[in-house]
Amino acid sequence: MEKYLIEKILPCIQADGGHFEFVSCEDGIVNLTFRGECSKCDKLDRCCKWIEERIKTDLGEEVRITAARRKPWFQDK
């Protein structure tokens, strides 16, 4: 799952100025930490649903994405 997300999904996210880090995948729940533009995007929920759909289509697995937002260190003040 991690390899798929990094190789297939991350480039699409980065094309819009976002980034995510893979945290874990267990019992059908994929935990990702979103950074960059994703950390402040109001459409992150739709993006997570899109990722879930891509995983279902490409890998045949049903998962749920849980998203944590993390701003860059210089925005945390």
N, C-alpha and C positions, 0 to 999 in steps of 0.2 A: 504494500500500500504506500509506504513512504517513497519508494522509488517512482511509482506511478505519479504521485502528487508532485514530486520535485521535477520530474522530466516532462510531464504533460500539462499539468495545471499551473504550476508556478510561472512559467513563461507568459501565460495569458494574463495572470494577475500583475506581473511586472510590467507588461505592456501599458498598463494604466497607472503606473507609478506606485503600485502596491507591492507587498511582500508578505509571505507567511513563513512560519517555521513549524515543522512537524513536531508535535510533542509526544503523542501516543496514539495507538489504535488498539482498542480492546473491547470485546463483546459488541461489535458493531458501532462503536462510538469512536470517531476520529477527532482528536483534540488538536487544534491549530492555534497558534498565536499570530495574529495579524499585525503588521507594521506598515510603515510608510503611509500612503494615502488611505489604505484600508483602516488604519487606526482611527480615522475621523469620518469615514464614509457612512452616510445614512442608508446605504443600500447593501450593507454587509450581509444582512439576512438573506436577501435574494441571491447574492453571490454564493453563499453557503448552500442554498438549495440547488443552484446551478452545478456546483461541485458534486453534490450528492447524485444529481441526475447523470452527470458525466461518468461517475464511478459505476452507477447501475448499468449504463449503456455499454461502457468499455470493458468493465470487469465482471459484470453480472452480479455484483454484490450490493446489498442494501445497507447503507450506513447512515448515521446521523453525524453531522458536523457540529462540533461545539467550538465556538469562537471566543477567544480572549483578545482584547485589543491592548496593544502596548505602543504608546507614543515613543518617539525617539527621546533619548535622555535630555536633550536640550528643550523639549516641550513639557517636561514633567514639573517645571517650576511653578 
